Structures are given as C-alpha cells and as structure tokens.
Amino acid sequence: MKLVFLYHPVKNLKEALVYYREVLGFEEAWREGDHTIAIHLPDSDVQVMLEHDEIENLSAGGVFLVDSVDEFFAEKKESVEFIKDPFDIPPGRYAIFKDNSGNPIRVIDFSKEKEG
C-alpha cells in the first residue's frame, strides 16, 4: 500500500476550497463532479482530497493505493470491518474499512486508467 491522498471530509466544498487555496496556499489538482476536489502543495506528491461525503461521522485519514481493491477486499474481508464494500469510481475501485481503533482507512486502485 502506498499513501496517495489525505482524505478530508468537508461540510461545504466551495468554502473548503477557498480556505485551503487562499489561506493555506494549496493548488487545485483535479475535481470529480460537485463532490470531490483534490489539492496539493507545490512540490508535494501527496494530495489532499476534499469531499462532501454521504457517509457521516467518518474522520479524515489516508487513502492508500493497492493493486486491486477487489483482491484486497477478498483477502481482508474476514479480518477487517469494511464500512463500504468495493465500488466503482472514475479512475478505478474504492473501499473503506476500519482499523482496530475505529479509524477509517480507504483503499483505491486505478484499474480503469490501466484499461485505457
């Protein structure tokens, strides 16, 4: 697993973008619809993903790249508690599980990018 994003759930995406951009100096990297914007500091590989999430009460945390979310799910589903089973997102697949302290850990793959 490789850390690719820091996930920050936000209440208002537009206000959050203004704050991160104007107050903290982040730059927009990409966006997905009206619910997700990735930002980064210049010269940094890790991006912060701001998102208005439909799952309430999940804290910020890492998003980790795996080769296959579906394979990861199959290997780990008996040993970890998945909050959100694998589902499609524009670049690939995504899932969320809890660590043994209840913190959300998100995994992503870029399988659709590999197809293209």
Phi and psi in radians as a Rosetta constraint file:
Dihedral C 1 N 2 CA 2 C 2 CIRCULARHARMONIC -2.261 0.35
Dihedral N 2 CA 2 C 2 N 3 CIRCULARHARMONIC 2.282 0.35
Dihedral C 2 N 3 CA 3 C 3 CIRCULARHARMONIC -1.192 0.35
Dihedral N 3 CA 3 C 3 N 4 CIRCULARHARMONIC 2.162 0.35
Dihedral C 3 N 4 CA 4 C 4 CIRCULARHARMONIC -2.069 0.35
Dihedral N 4 CA 4 C 4 N 5 CIRCULARHARMONIC -0.476 0.35
Dihedral C 4 N 5 CA 5 C 5 CIRCULARHARMONIC -2.440 0.35
Dihedral N 5 CA 5 C 5 N 6 CIRCULARHARMONIC 2.665 0.35
Dihedral C 5 N 6 CA 6 C 6 CIRCULARHARMONIC -1.820 0.35
Dihedral N 6 CA 6 C 6 N 7 CIRCULARHARMONIC 2.149 0.35
Dihedral C 6 N 7 CA 7 C 7 CIRCULARHARMONIC -1.613 0.35
Dihedral N 7 CA 7 C 7 N 8 CIRCULARHARMONIC 2.208 0.35
Dihedral C 7 N 8 CA 8 C 8 CIRCULARHARMONIC -2.214 0.35
Dihedral N 8 CA 8 C 8 N 9 CIRCULARHARMONIC 1.854 0.35
Dihedral C 8 N 9 CA 9 C 9 CIRCULARHARMONIC -1.229 0.35
Dihedral N 9 CA 9 C 9 N 10 CIRCULARHARMONIC 2.417 0.35
Dihedral C 9 N 10 CA 10 C 10 CIRCULARHARMONIC -2.258 0.35
Dihedral N 10 CA 10 C 10 N 11 CIRCULARHARMONIC 2.698 0.35
Dihedral C 10 N 11 CA 11 C 11 CIRCULARHARMONIC -1.409 0.35
Dihedral N 11 CA 11 C 11 N 12 CIRCULARHARMONIC -0.639 0.35
Dihedral C 11 N 12 CA 12 C 12 CIRCULARHARMONIC -2.382 0.35
Dihedral N 12 CA 12 C 12 N 13 CIRCULARHARMONIC 1.910 0.35
Dihedral C 12 N 13 CA 13 C 13 CIRCULARHARMONIC -1.096 0.35
Dihedral N 13 CA 13 C 13 N 14 CIRCULARHARMONIC -0.749 0.35
Dihedral C 13 N 14 CA 14 C 14 CIRCULARHARMONIC -1.114 0.35
Dihedral N 14 CA 14 C 14 N 15 CIRCULARHARMONIC -0.776 0.35
Dihedral C 14 N 15 CA 15 C 15 CIRCULARHARMONIC -1.157 0.35
Dihedral N 15 CA 15 C 15 N 16 CIRCULARHARMONIC -0.668 0.35
Dihedral C 15 N 16 CA 16 C 16 CIRCULARHARMONIC -1.112 0.35
Dihedral N 16 CA 16 C 16 N 17 CIRCULARHARMONIC -0.737 0.35
Dihedral C 16 N 17 CA 17 C 17 CIRCULARHARMONIC -1.082 0.35
Dihedral N 17 CA 17 C 17 N 18 CIRCULARHARMONIC -0.763 0.35
Dihedral C 17 N 18 CA 18 C 18 CIRCULARHARMONIC -1.031 0.35
Dihedral N 18 CA 18 C 18 N 19 CIRCULARHARMONIC -0.798 0.35
Dihedral C 18 N 19 CA 19 C 19 CIRCULARHARMONIC -1.066 0.35
Dihedral N 19 CA 19 C 19 N 20 CIRCULARHARMONIC -0.912 0.35
Dihedral C 19 N 20 CA 20 C 20 CIRCULARHARMONIC -1.141 0.35
Dihedral N 20 CA 20 C 20 N 21 CIRCULARHARMONIC -0.620 0.35
Dihedral C 20 N 21 CA 21 C 21 CIRCULARHARMONIC -1.363 0.35
Dihedral N 21 CA 21 C 21 N 22 CIRCULARHARMONIC -0.908 0.35
Dihedral C 21 N 22 CA 22 C 22 CIRCULARHARMONIC -1.466 0.35
Dihedral N 22 CA 22 C 22 N 23 CIRCULARHARMONIC -0.623 0.35
Dihedral C 22 N 23 CA 23 C 23 CIRCULARHARMONIC -1.534 0.35
Dihedral N 23 CA 23 C 23 N 24 CIRCULARHARMONIC -0.727 0.35
Dihedral C 23 N 24 CA 24 C 24 CIRCULARHARMONIC -1.759 0.35
Dihedral N 24 CA 24 C 24 N 25 CIRCULARHARMONIC -0.223 0.35
Dihedral C 24 N 25 CA 25 C 25 CIRCULARHARMONIC 1.466 0.35
Dihedral N 25 CA 25 C 25 N 26 CIRCULARHARMONIC 0.305 0.35
Dihedral C 25 N 26 CA 26 C 26 CIRCULARHARMONIC -1.312 0.35
Dihedral N 26 CA 26 C 26 N 27 CIRCULARHARMONIC 2.793 0.35
Dihedral C 26 N 27 CA 27 C 27 CIRCULARHARMONIC -2.062 0.35
Dihedral N 27 CA 27 C 27 N 28 CIRCULARHARMONIC 2.526 0.35
Dihedral C 27 N 28 CA 28 C 28 CIRCULARHARMONIC -1.231 0.35
Dihedral N 28 CA 28 C 28 N 29 CIRCULARHARMONIC 2.332 0.35
Dihedral C 28 N 29 CA 29 C 29 CIRCULARHARMONIC -1.770 0.35
Dihedral N 29 CA 29 C 29 N 30 CIRCULARHARMONIC -0.775 0.35
Dihedral C 29 N 30 CA 30 C 30 CIRCULARHARMONIC -2.918 0.35
Dihedral N 30 CA 30 C 30 N 31 CIRCULARHARMONIC 2.953 0.35
Dihedral C 30 N 31 CA 31 C 31 CIRCULARHARMONIC -2.520 0.35
Dihedral N 31 CA 31 C 31 N 32 CIRCULARHARMONIC 2.704 0.35
Dihedral C 31 N 32 CA 32 C 32 CIRCULARHARMONIC -2.218 0.35
Dihedral N 32 CA 32 C 32 N 33 CIRCULARHARMONIC 1.835 0.35
Dihedral C 32 N 33 CA 33 C 33 CIRCULARHARMONIC 1.042 0.35
Dihedral N 33 CA 33 C 33 N 34 CIRCULARHARMONIC -2.559 0.35
Dihedral C 33 N 34 CA 34 C 34 CIRCULARHARMONIC -1.776 0.35
Dihedral N 34 CA 34 C 34 N 35 CIRCULARHARMONIC 0.236 0.35
Dihedral C 34 N 35 CA 35 C 35 CIRCULARHARMONIC -2.132 0.35
Dihedral N 35 CA 35 C 35 N 36 CIRCULARHARMONIC -0.226 0.35
Dihedral C 35 N 36 CA 36 C 36 CIRCULARHARMONIC -2.447 0.35
Dihedral N 36 CA 36 C 36 N 37 CIRCULARHARMONIC 2.304 0.35
Dihedral C 36 N 37 CA 37 C 37 CIRCULARHARMONIC -2.369 0.35
Dihedral N 37 CA 37 C 37 N 38 CIRCULARHARMONIC 2.295 0.35
Dihedral C 37 N 38 CA 38 C 38 CIRCULARHARMONIC -1.766 0.35
Dihedral N 38 CA 38 C 38 N 39 CIRCULARHARMONIC 2.428 0.35
Dihedral C 38 N 39 CA 39 C 39 CIRCULARHARMONIC -2.297 0.35
Dihedral N 39 CA 39 C 39 N 40 CIRCULARHARMONIC 2.801 0.35
Dihedral C 39 N 40 CA 40 C 40 CIRCULARHARMONIC -2.635 0.35
Dihedral N 40 CA 40 C 40 N 41 CIRCULARHARMONIC 2.730 0.35
Dihedral C 40 N 41 CA 41 C 41 CIRCULARHARMONIC -1.465 0.35
Dihedral N 41 CA 41 C 41 N 42 CIRCULARHARMONIC 2.525 0.35
Dihedral C 41 N 42 CA 42 C 42 CIRCULARHARMONIC -0.966 0.35
Dihedral N 42 CA 42 C 42 N 43 CIRCULARHARMONIC 2.494 0.35
Dihedral C 42 N 43 CA 43 C 43 CIRCULARHARMONIC 1.168 0.35
Dihedral N 43 CA 43 C 43 N 44 CIRCULARHARMONIC 0.460 0.35
Dihedral C 43 N 44 CA 44 C 44 CIRCULARHARMONIC -2.156 0.35
Dihedral N 44 CA 44 C 44 N 45 CIRCULARHARMONIC 2.422 0.35
Dihedral C 44 N 45 CA 45 C 45 CIRCULARHARMONIC -1.460 0.35
Dihedral N 45 CA 45 C 45 N 46 CIRCULARHARMONIC -0.500 0.35
Dihedral C 45 N 46 CA 46 C 46 CIRCULARHARMONIC -1.502 0.35
Dihedral N 46 CA 46 C 46 N 47 CIRCULARHARMONIC 2.312 0.35
Dihedral C 46 N 47 CA 47 C 47 CIRCULARHARMONIC -1.828 0.35
Dihedral N 47 CA 47 C 47 N 48 CIRCULARHARMONIC 2.722 0.35
Dihedral C 47 N 48 CA 48 C 48 CIRCULARHARMONIC -1.781 0.35
Dihedral N 48 CA 48 C 48 N 49 CIRCULARHARMONIC 2.183 0.35
Dihedral C 48 N 49 CA 49 C 49 CIRCULARHARMONIC -1.768 0.35
Dihedral N 49 CA 49 C 49 N 50 CIRCULARHARMONIC 1.962 0.35
Dihedral C 49 N 50 CA 50 C 50 CIRCULARHARMONIC -1.612 0.35
Dihedral N 50 CA 50 C 50 N 51 CIRCULARHARMONIC 2.275 0.35
Dihedral C 50 N 51 CA 51 C 51 CIRCULARHARMONIC -2.607 0.35
Dihedral N 51 CA 51 C 51 N 52 CIRCULARHARMONIC 2.433 0.35
Dihedral C 51 N 52 CA 52 C 52 CIRCULARHARMONIC -1.549 0.35
Dihedral N 52 CA 52 C 52 N 53 CIRCULARHARMONIC 1.760 0.35
Dihedral C 52 N 53 CA 53 C 53 CIRCULARHARMONIC -1.622 0.35
Dihedral N 53 CA 53 C 53 N 54 CIRCULARHARMONIC 2.506 0.35
Dihedral C 53 N 54 CA 54 C 54 CIRCULARHARMONIC -1.358 0.35
Dihedral N 54 CA 54 C 54 N 55 CIRCULARHARMONIC -0.270 0.35
Dihedral C 54 N 55 CA 55 C 55 CIRCULARHARMONIC -1.590 0.35
Dihedral N 55 CA 55 C 55 N 56 CIRCULARHARMONIC 1.928 0.35
Dihedral C 55 N 56 CA 56 C 56 CIRCULARHARMONIC -1.416 0.35
Dihedral N 56 CA 56 C 56 N 57 CIRCULARHARMONIC 2.761 0.35
Dihedral C 56 N 57 CA 57 C 57 CIRCULARHARMONIC 1.183 0.35
Dihedral N 57 CA 57 C 57 N 58 CIRCULARHARMONIC 0.415 0.35
Dihedral C 57 N 58 CA 58 C 58 CIRCULARHARMONIC -1.740 0.35
Dihedral N 58 CA 58 C 58 N 59 CIRCULARHARMONIC 2.332 0.35
Dihedral C 58 N 59 CA 59 C 59 CIRCULARHARMONIC -1.471 0.35
Dihedral N 59 CA 59 C 59 N 60 CIRCULARHARMONIC 2.982 0.35
Dihedral C 59 N 60 CA 60 C 60 CIRCULARHARMONIC -1.115 0.35
Dihedral N 60 CA 60 C 60 N 61 CIRCULARHARMONIC 2.789 0.35
Dihedral C 60 N 61 CA 61 C 61 CIRCULARHARMONIC 3.071 0.35
Dihedral N 61 CA 61 C 61 N 62 CIRCULARHARMONIC -3.064 0.35
Dihedral C 61 N 62 CA 62 C 62 CIRCULARHARMONIC -1.448 0.35
Dihedral N 62 CA 62 C 62 N 63 CIRCULARHARMONIC 2.669 0.35
Dihedral C 62 N 63 CA 63 C 63 CIRCULARHARMONIC -2.057 0.35
Dihedral N 63 CA 63 C 63 N 64 CIRCULARHARMONIC 2.113 0.35
Dihedral C 63 N 64 CA 64 C 64 CIRCULARHARMONIC -1.943 0.35
Dihedral N 64 CA 64 C 64 N 65 CIRCULARHARMONIC 2.349 0.35
Dihedral C 64 N 65 CA 65 C 65 CIRCULARHARMONIC -1.407 0.35
Dihedral N 65 CA 65 C 65 N 66 CIRCULARHARMONIC 2.260 0.35
Dihedral C 65 N 66 CA 66 C 66 CIRCULARHARMONIC -2.188 0.35
Dihedral N 66 CA 66 C 66 N 67 CIRCULARHARMONIC 2.817 0.35
Dihedral C 66 N 67 CA 67 C 67 CIRCULARHARMONIC -1.101 0.35
Dihedral N 67 CA 67 C 67 N 68 CIRCULARHARMONIC -0.735 0.35
Dihedral C 67 N 68 CA 68 C 68 CIRCULARHARMONIC -2.583 0.35
Dihedral N 68 CA 68 C 68 N 69 CIRCULARHARMONIC 2.072 0.35
Dihedral C 68 N 69 CA 69 C 69 CIRCULARHARMONIC -1.102 0.35
Dihedral N 69 CA 69 C 69 N 70 CIRCULARHARMONIC -0.694 0.35
Dihedral C 69 N 70 CA 70 C 70 CIRCULARHARMONIC -1.121 0.35
Dihedral N 70 CA 70 C 70 N 71 CIRCULARHARMONIC -0.724 0.35
Dihedral C 70 N 71 CA 71 C 71 CIRCULARHARMONIC -1.171 0.35
Dihedral N 71 CA 71 C 71 N 72 CIRCULARHARMONIC -0.719 0.35
Dihedral C 71 N 72 CA 72 C 72 CIRCULARHARMONIC -1.049 0.35
Dihedral N 72 CA 72 C 72 N 73 CIRCULARHARMONIC -0.790 0.35
Dihedral C 72 N 73 CA 73 C 73 CIRCULARHARMONIC -1.047 0.35
Dihedral N 73 CA 73 C 73 N 74 CIRCULARHARMONIC -0.820 0.35
Dihedral C 73 N 74 CA 74 C 74 CIRCULARHARMONIC -1.074 0.35
Dihedral N 74 CA 74 C 74 N 75 CIRCULARHARMONIC -0.685 0.35
Dihedral C 74 N 75 CA 75 C 75 CIRCULARHARMONIC -1.277 0.35
Dihedral N 75 CA 75 C 75 N 76 CIRCULARHARMONIC -0.565 0.35
Dihedral C 75 N 76 CA 76 C 76 CIRCULARHARMONIC -1.887 0.35
Dihedral N 76 CA 76 C 76 N 77 CIRCULARHARMONIC -0.147 0.35
Dihedral C 76 N 77 CA 77 C 77 CIRCULARHARMONIC -1.085 0.35
Dihedral N 77 CA 77 C 77 N 78 CIRCULARHARMONIC -0.390 0.35
Dihedral C 77 N 78 CA 78 C 78 CIRCULARHARMONIC -1.526 0.35
Dihedral N 78 CA 78 C 78 N 79 CIRCULARHARMONIC -0.291 0.35
Dihedral C 78 N 79 CA 79 C 79 CIRCULARHARMONIC -1.957 0.35
Dihedral N 79 CA 79 C 79 N 80 CIRCULARHARMONIC -0.211 0.35
Dihedral C 79 N 80 CA 80 C 80 CIRCULARHARMONIC -2.296 0.35
Dihedral N 80 CA 80 C 80 N 81 CIRCULARHARMONIC 2.743 0.35
Dihedral C 80 N 81 CA 81 C 81 CIRCULARHARMONIC -1.650 0.35
Dihedral N 81 CA 81 C 81 N 82 CIRCULARHARMONIC 1.898 0.35
Dihedral C 81 N 82 CA 82 C 82 CIRCULARHARMONIC -1.417 0.35
Dihedral N 82 CA 82 C 82 N 83 CIRCULARHARMONIC 2.264 0.35
Dihedral C 82 N 83 CA 83 C 83 CIRCULARHARMONIC -1.503 0.35
Dihedral N 83 CA 83 C 83 N 84 CIRCULARHARMONIC -0.633 0.35
Dihedral C 83 N 84 CA 84 C 84 CIRCULARHARMONIC -2.409 0.35
Dihedral N 84 CA 84 C 84 N 85 CIRCULARHARMONIC 1.985 0.35
Dihedral C 84 N 85 CA 85 C 85 CIRCULARHARMONIC -1.136 0.35
Dihedral N 85 CA 85 C 85 N 86 CIRCULARHARMONIC 2.845 0.35
Dihedral C 85 N 86 CA 86 C 86 CIRCULARHARMONIC -0.934 0.35
Dihedral N 86 CA 86 C 86 N 87 CIRCULARHARMONIC 2.420 0.35
Dihedral C 86 N 87 CA 87 C 87 CIRCULARHARMONIC -2.575 0.35
Dihedral N 87 CA 87 C 87 N 88 CIRCULARHARMONIC 2.826 0.35
Dihedral C 87 N 88 CA 88 C 88 CIRCULARHARMONIC -1.335 0.35
Dihedral N 88 CA 88 C 88 N 89 CIRCULARHARMONIC 2.454 0.35
Dihedral C 88 N 89 CA 89 C 89 CIRCULARHARMONIC -2.340 0.35
Dihedral N 89 CA 89 C 89 N 90 CIRCULARHARMONIC 2.882 0.35
Dihedral C 89 N 90 CA 90 C 90 CIRCULARHARMONIC -0.899 0.35
Dihedral N 90 CA 90 C 90 N 91 CIRCULARHARMONIC -0.762 0.35
Dihedral C 90 N 91 CA 91 C 91 CIRCULARHARMONIC -1.487 0.35
Dihedral N 91 CA 91 C 91 N 92 CIRCULARHARMONIC -0.182 0.35
Dihedral C 91 N 92 CA 92 C 92 CIRCULARHARMONIC 2.964 0.35
Dihedral N 92 CA 92 C 92 N 93 CIRCULARHARMONIC -2.125 0.35
Dihedral C 92 N 93 CA 93 C 93 CIRCULARHARMONIC -2.244 0.35
Dihedral N 93 CA 93 C 93 N 94 CIRCULARHARMONIC 2.753 0.35
Dihedral C 93 N 94 CA 94 C 94 CIRCULARHARMONIC -2.606 0.35
Dihedral N 94 CA 94 C 94 N 95 CIRCULARHARMONIC 2.519 0.35
Dihedral C 94 N 95 CA 95 C 95 CIRCULARHARMONIC -2.656 0.35
Dihedral N 95 CA 95 C 95 N 96 CIRCULARHARMONIC 2.799 0.35
Dihedral C 95 N 96 CA 96 C 96 CIRCULARHARMONIC -2.323 0.35
Dihedral N 96 CA 96 C 96 N 97 CIRCULARHARMONIC 2.342 0.35
Dihedral C 96 N 97 CA 97 C 97 CIRCULARHARMONIC -2.360 0.35
Dihedral N 97 CA 97 C 97 N 98 CIRCULARHARMONIC 2.956 0.35
Dihedral C 97 N 98 CA 98 C 98 CIRCULARHARMONIC -1.832 0.35
Dihedral N 98 CA 98 C 98 N 99 CIRCULARHARMONIC 2.497 0.35
Dihedral C 98 N 99 CA 99 C 99 CIRCULARHARMONIC -1.393 0.35
Dihedral N 99 CA 99 C 99 N 100 CIRCULARHARMONIC -3.100 0.35
Dihedral C 99 N 100 CA 100 C 100 CIRCULARHARMONIC -1.251 0.35
Dihedral N 100 CA 100 C 100 N 101 CIRCULARHARMONIC -0.087 0.35
Dihedral C 100 N 101 CA 101 C 101 CIRCULARHARMONIC -1.853 0.35
Dihedral N 101 CA 101 C 101 N 102 CIRCULARHARMONIC 0.051 0.35
Dihedral C 101 N 102 CA 102 C 102 CIRCULARHARMONIC 1.588 0.35
Dihedral N 102 CA 102 C 102 N 103 CIRCULARHARMONIC 0.097 0.35
Dihedral C 102 N 103 CA 103 C 103 CIRCULARHARMONIC -1.374 0.35
Dihedral N 103 CA 103 C 103 N 104 CIRCULARHARMONIC 2.376 0.35
Dihedral C 103 N 104 CA 104 C 104 CIRCULARHARMONIC -1.286 0.35
Dihedral N 104 CA 104 C 104 N 105 CIRCULARHARMONIC 2.385 0.35
Dihedral C 104 N 105 CA 105 C 105 CIRCULARHARMONIC -2.161 0.35
Dihedral N 105 CA 105 C 105 N 106 CIRCULARHARMONIC 2.233 0.35
Dihedral C 105 N 106 CA 106 C 106 CIRCULARHARMONIC -1.882 0.35
Dihedral N 106 CA 106 C 106 N 107 CIRCULARHARMONIC 2.431 0.35
Dihedral C 106 N 107 CA 107 C 107 CIRCULARHARMONIC -2.149 0.35
Dihedral N 107 CA 107 C 107 N 108 CIRCULARHARMONIC 2.543 0.35
Dihedral C 107 N 108 CA 108 C 108 CIRCULARHARMONIC -2.446 0.35
Dihedral N 108 CA 108 C 108 N 109 CIRCULARHARMONIC 2.618 0.35
Dihedral C 108 N 109 CA 109 C 109 CIRCULARHARMONIC -2.265 0.35
Dihedral N 109 CA 109 C 109 N 110 CIRCULARHARMONIC 2.840 0.35
Dihedral C 109 N 110 CA 110 C 110 CIRCULARHARMONIC -1.956 0.35
Dihedral N 110 CA 110 C 110 N 111 CIRCULARHARMONIC 0.743 0.35
Dihedral C 110 N 111 CA 111 C 111 CIRCULARHARMONIC -1.086 0.35
Dihedral N 111 CA 111 C 111 N 112 CIRCULARHARMONIC -0.559 0.35
Dihedral C 111 N 112 CA 112 C 112 CIRCULARHARMONIC -1.261 0.35
Dihedral N 112 CA 112 C 112 N 113 CIRCULARHARMONIC -0.527 0.35
Dihedral C 112 N 113 CA 113 C 113 CIRCULARHARMONIC -1.206 0.35
Dihedral N 113 CA 113 C 113 N 114 CIRCULARHARMONIC -0.565 0.35
Dihedral C 113 N 114 CA 114 C 114 CIRCULARHARMONIC -1.209 0.35
Dihedral N 114 CA 114 C 114 N 115 CIRCULARHARMONIC -0.547 0.35
Dihedral C 114 N 115 CA 115 C 115 CIRCULARHARMONIC -1.199 0.35
Dihedral N 115 CA 115 C 115 N 116 CIRCULARHARMONIC -0.605 0.35
